[in-house]
Amino acid sequence: MKKMGLFGGSFDPIHQGHIEMVLRLADTLGLDGILLMPTFVPPHKIRESMASADHRLAMCRLAAKGHPKLQVSDLELTREGASFTVDTLKTLCEQYPDTKWYLITGADMFVTLRTWYRFDEIARLAVLCTVPREGTDTVALFAYADALRAEGAECYVDPKPVLTVSSTDVRCRAMRGESLTGLVPEAVAQYVAEQGLYRQETGMKTRTQDEQFIEIIRTRLSDYRFRHSLCVAKEARRLALRYGADADKAYTAGILHDIMKDTPKETQQQLLAQYGAVLDPVEQNSPTLWHARSGEVFLRHILGVTDEELLRSVRYHTTGRAGMTLLEQVLFVADFTSADRDYPDVEVMRRKADTSLSEAMQYGVEYTIRDLVGAHRAVHPDTVALYNDIVLSGDKEAKL
């Protein structure tokens, strides 16, 4: 059986660290070849602009020249949008049925594998491989690999660190007109200079943060949940404009609030444990609440979101809490009143949302408590605290 490695990434640009890593793994594991596959949209990174797909593909082809085992695929670029790694692997397995695949990732992405869409399938389709970077915690990397093996995955972590090169550093150097010698293959350095990449917008595709977030949730959610998220985003922006919250931030919060909703429960548990997020007793027995906690963790630690108010709005959009900010309230209500909602009291809730945000909040939390009690399910302490906070504070908002 043939043995092939798959190494995907934005490759913006591809650099010597990438080449050194894949060539070493090809040699160590006895691989017949390595498939370099540029992605159309980075699935876990937020970038306002990046070199066009054509430029990144061209740089990969230049980097592969002179290395017989390196091949380049445009599979994910022609697919466009953010791609599921699991779907790419399934396609490759169908196209090459007599090939064993080795999925290669950088060390930073390797330790996020459990958060990837349908990770269990990925682990069944490929051996998971990485190489530590200079100056990183190799002990933690090996420990993570051991944990994956304990769950049935086949893993390989090379013991020798690879040359540390940052694509961000390369882009910054190119922007300043500095030499890229030793950081990228010579042909790539020449291409960057000739095309004027990273020094201007030539060949660069600019994307807003929300556009990137939408592409990311598209890869993680069902069609139903994806549409719901866009509806909540639109409603959150409308309510924010009505009640004086940050409309742009409300829209972003709506996009992201359910980012982990369709992620398997086991994966959510693993992510929470990895970053020390402890579920309280009610949460432990209420898996429907987990996505709010794991969503906040994923946004903070995987996507690098730093806006604390936005993170809190995702964290508490299901349970609520005492002392919610205006943005948190807007998202909480928008999740009840978005255009896709059709539960029995939705029209009542929408009328209240148009008249008084605090009345809508009270109605929403009362509806939640009634629903939970009627189903003989525990009510989260944060929801009780929100109800008490609303009742004790009274209606502090002038009706419109």
Residue pairs with C-beta under 8 A, 6 or more apart in sequence:
1 98
1 99
1 100
2 32
2 96
2 98
2 99
2 100
3 29
3 30
3 31
3 32
3 99
3 100
3 102
4 31
4 32
4 33
4 34
4 35
4 92
4 96
4 99
4 100
4 101
4 102
5 22
5 25
5 26
5 29
5 31
5 33
5 34
5 35
5 101
5 102
5 103
5 104
5 129
6 34
6 35
6 37
6 88
6 89
6 92
6 101
6 102
6 103
6 104
6 126
7 18
7 21
7 22
7 34
7 35
7 36
7 37
7 104
7 105
8 36
8 37
8 38
8 39
8 76
8 85
8 88
9 18
9 37
9 38
9 39
9 42
9 106
10 38
10 39
10 42
10 45
10 47
10 50
10 56
10 167
11 18
11 36
11 38
11 56
11 59
11 60
11 167
12 47
12 50
12 51
12 56
12 167
12 171
13 51
13 56
13 59
13 167
13 170
13 171
13 184
13 188
13 192
13 197
14 36
14 56
14 59
14 60
14 63
14 184
14 185
14 188
15 165
15 167
15 170
15 183
15 184
15 188
16 163
16 165
16 182
16 183
16 184
16 185
17 133
17 162
17 163
17 164
17 165
18 36
18 63
18 165
19 63
19 67
19 70
19 185
20 162
20 163
21 104
21 106
21 131
21 162
22 34
22 36
22 70
22 104
23 34
23 67
23 69
23 70
24 131
24 158
24 160
24 162
25 31
25 34
25 102
25 104
25 129
25 131
25 156
25 158
26 33
26 34
26 69
28 156
28 158
29 102
29 129
29 156
31 69
31 102
32 69
33 69
33 70
33 71
34 69
34 70
34 71
34 104
35 71
35 72
35 73
35 92
36 60
36 63
36 64
36 70
36 71
36 72
36 73
37 72
37 73
37 74
37 75
37 76
37 88
38 53
38 56
38 57
38 60
38 72
38 74
38 76
38 77
39 76
39 77
39 82
39 83
40 53
40 76
40 77
40 79
40 80
40 81
40 82
40 83
41 81
41 82
41 83
41 212
41 215
41 216
42 50
42 82
42 212
43 82
43 83
43 85
43 216
43 219
44 109
44 112
44 216
44 302
44 303
45 303
45 304
46 209
46 212
46 213
46 303
46 304
47 207
47 212
48 206
48 207
48 208
48 209
49 201
49 204
49 205
49 206
49 207
50 56
50 204
50 205
50 207
51 59
51 197
51 198
51 203
51 204
51 205
52 203
52 204
52 205
53 77
53 205
54 203
55 191
55 195
55 197
55 203
57 72
57 74
57 77
58 191
59 184
59 188
59 191
59 192
60 72
61 72
62 185
62 187
62 188
62 191
63 70
63 184
63 185
63 187
63 188
64 70
64 71
64 72
65 187
75 88
75 91
75 92
76 83
76 88
81 215
81 218
81 219
82 215
82 216
82 218
82 219
83 219
84 117
84 118
84 219
85 103
85 116
85 117
85 122
86 116
86 117
86 118
86 119
86 121
86 122
86 125
89 101
89 103
89 121
89 122
89 125
89 126
90 121
90 125
92 99
92 101
93 99
93 101
93 125
100 127
101 125
101 126
101 127
102 126
102 127
102 129
102 156
103 122
103 125
103 126
103 127
103 128
103 129
104 129
104 130
105 113
105 128
105 129
105 130
106 130
106 133
107 130
107 131
107 132
107 133
107 136
107 141
108 133
109 130
110 128
110 130
110 141
110 144
110 145
110 157
111 140
111 141
111 144
111 274
112 302
113 119
113 122
113 128
113 148
114 148
114 267
114 270
114 271
114 274
115 263
115 267
115 270
115 271
115 298
115 302
116 122
117 219
117 220
117 263
118 264
119 264
119 267
120 264
122 128
123 148
123 151
123 152
123 153
123 154
127 154
127 155
127 156
128 145
128 148
128 153
128 154
128 155
128 156
129 155
129 156
129 157
129 158
130 141
130 145
130 156
130 157
130 158
131 157
131 158
131 160
131 161
131 162
132 138
132 141
132 157
132 158
132 159
132 160
132 161
132 162
133 161
133 162
133 164
134 161
134 162
134 163
134 164
135 161
135 164
136 161
138 159
138 161
141 157
142 157
145 155
145 156
145 157
148 155
149 155
165 183
165 184
169 183
170 180
170 183
170 184
170 198
171 198
173 179
173 180
173 183
174 180
174 192
174 193
174 197
174 198
174 199
175 198
175 199
177 199
179 189
180 188
180 189
180 192
181 189
183 189
184 192
191 197
192 198
195 202
195 203
196 202
196 203
197 203
197 204
198 204
209 252
210 251
210 252
210 255
213 252
213 255
213 256
214 230
214 255
216 259
216 303
217 226
217 229
217 255
217 256
217 258
217 259
218 226
220 259
220 260
220 262
220 263
221 229
221 258
221 259
221 261
221 262
222 262
225 258
225 261
225 262
227 340
228 258
228 338
228 340
229 254
229 255
229 256
229 257
229 258
229 259
230 254
230 255
231 338
231 339
231 340
231 341
232 254
232 255
232 257
232 258
232 331
232 334
232 335
232 338
233 250
233 251
233 252
233 253
233 254
233 255
234 251
234 254
234 338
234 339
235 254
235 334
235 337
235 338
235 339
236 250
236 251
236 253
236 254
236 330
236 331
236 334
237 247
237 248
237 250
237 251
237 254
238 334
239 245
239 250
239 330
239 333
239 334
239 337
239 353
239 357
240 246
240 247
240 249
240 250
240 251
240 327
240 330
241 247
242 354
242 400
243 326
243 330
243 357
244 326
245 326
245 327
245 330
246 327
249 307
249 309
249 310
249 327
250 327
250 330
250 331
250 334
252 310
253 310
253 313
253 314
253 317
253 327
253 330
253 331
254 331
254 334
254 338
256 295
256 299
256 305
256 310
256 314
257 292
257 295
257 313
257 314
257 317
257 331
257 335
258 291
258 295
259 291
259 295
259 298
259 299
259 314
260 268
260 271
260 290
260 291
260 294
260 295
260 298
261 291
261 295
263 291
263 294
265 287
265 290
268 290
268 291
268 293
268 294
269 290
271 294
271 297
271 298
272 278
272 279
272 290
272 293
272 294
272 297
275 297
275 300
275 301
277 293
277 294
277 296
277 297
279 290
279 293
280 380
280 381
282 289
282 378
282 379
282 380
282 381
283 289
283 290
283 293
283 380
285 378
286 377
286 378
286 380
288 318
289 318
289 319
289 380
291 318
292 314
292 315
292 316
292 317
292 318
292 319
293 315
295 314
295 315
296 311
296 312
296 314
296 315
299 305
299 310
299 311
299 314
300 306
300 311
305 311
309 325
309 327
309 328
310 327
312 325
312 328
313 325
313 327
313 328
313 330
313 331
314 331
316 324
316 328
316 332
316 382
317 328
317 331
317 332
317 335
318 335
319 380
319 382
319 383
319 386
320 328
320 332
320 361
320 365
320 368
320 382
320 383
320 386
321 328
321 382
321 385
321 386
322 382
322 385
322 386
322 388
322 389
323 389
324 332
324 361
324 386
326 357
329 357
329 358
329 361
330 357
332 361
332 364
333 349
333 353
333 357
333 360
333 361
333 364
336 346
336 349
336 353
336 360
336 364
336 367
337 346
337 349
337 350
337 353
337 360
345 363
345 367
348 363
349 360
349 363
349 364
349 367
352 359
352 360
352 363
353 360
354 400
355 399
355 400
356 395
356 397
356 399
356 400
357 397
358 390
358 395
358 396
358 397
359 395
359 399
361 386
361 390
362 387
362 390
362 391
365 383
365 386
365 387
365 390
366 387
368 379
368 383
369 379
369 383
369 384
369 387
372 378
372 379
372 383
373 379
